Amino acid sequence: MGRYVARRLLQMIPVVIGTTFIIYALVWALPGDPFAGRCGARPCPPAYVAEMTEKYNLDDPLPIAYIQYLGNLLRGDFGETFQGLSVAEELVRAYPTTVKLALVAIFFEILIGIGAGIMAGLRRGSYLDNLVLVSTLVVVSIPVFVIGSVLQLFLGMRWGIFPATVGGDASLYNLILPGFVLASLSLAYVARLTRTSLAENRRADYVRTAVAKGLPQRRVIGVHTMRNSLIPVITFIGADFGALLGGAIVTEGIFNIPGVGNLIFRSITTRDGVMVTGAVTVLVLVFLLVNLLVDLIYGWLDPRISHG
């Protein structure tokens, strides 16, 4: 296990270097004046332009500038924005909110998605199965911003069940509604994936053998069938969790959540390349580590999967 983890961590190094270089190149190679609008309606003074150009290595060739940026990253220095704000401090301030929002969304995916998928898979062809299939198809067909706007209007503004916006109070209760909106599309996929995987595994030879041995139905389903059926579901949820930790620009924008997605969106609109590059670098690292954790969970679900 230790050798497997070490090998995976080493494999992450070229992935991180490659992805960060692409993001760095795309951000700093954007056309236009990077100082446009920095000093209001008037052009920035030449002294300010020269200072910022030297500070961010804008005159250096792209490979040299990236190597200098990578060296700063290895020292834990994510740089400063054009406004003088520390990128690391801004990410530390925004990330806890995004993590809580992602955990709420994953909770709904597991509770509703897997629960509905299990009920539909065990009663394939029944009214409940058809209800799950139709309802998930409807959810998949509706864009997230429409679901978010409708639920915000009725559950937040008209009926007052949940706060319509989150703002600076990112408590778990305030994140229930945006968390459900964020999870709505994924939980529909989870439900359909769980149903399909469970229905297929119930026809497998090892399940027939367990039934022929006289094992209780609860043990056949709960131990033998579910553990294999959950492997593709865990794969999807793990990848989705890594993506959710990257922030949800649409959901955070609808509910005014001060998370990473909102931070990246503001940075893109203001052409703050330092913040965009630093935030995306952190997202790449988080996504890779979450994928490693998911791979380790495979061994617990299915002992046949070796990490040697």
Secondary structure, DSSP 8 states (H G I E B T S, - for coil): -HHHHHHHHHHHHHHHHHHHHHHHHHHHT-SS-TTTTTTTTS---HHHHHHHHHHTTTTS-HHHHHHHHHHHHHTT---B-TTS-BHHHHHHHHHHHHHHHHHHHHHHIIIIIIHHHHHHHHTTTSHHHHHHHHHHHHHHHS-HHHHHHHHIIIIIIIS-SS-S--TT---TTTTHHHHHHHHHHHHHHHHHHHHHHHHHHTTSHHHHHHHHTT--HHHIIIIIIHHHHHHHHHHHHHHHHHHHTT--HHHHHHTT--SHHHHHHHHHHTT-HHHHHHHHHHHHHHHHHHHHHHHHHHHHH-TTS---
